[in-house]
Amino acid sequence: MVEALFATPAHLRPGQHPADGEAGTSAAAETAPHAEPFTEPCPACEETVTERHIHCPACGLRLL
């Protein structure tokens, strides 16, 4: 706790890199440019949306 308040955390220090294959793979998976294909109804208006939609085409709801 004290280190977090008064010092740079270990993962942010220069020269400190995570071990190969640890946290880097999960972060890369989250930011992948192509999401897995899906089709589901919009939670607001029930219009069908896919992984390509950022906003619902019918009601404009931002999709996560």
Sequence and secondary structure as in RCSB ss.txt:
>XXXX:A:sequence
MVEALFATPAHLRPGQHPADGEAGTSAAAETAPHAEPFTEPCPACEETVTERHIHCPACGLRLL
>XXXX:A:secstr
 HHHHHS  GGGSTT    TTSHHHHHHHHT SS    EEE TTT  EEETT SB TTT  B  
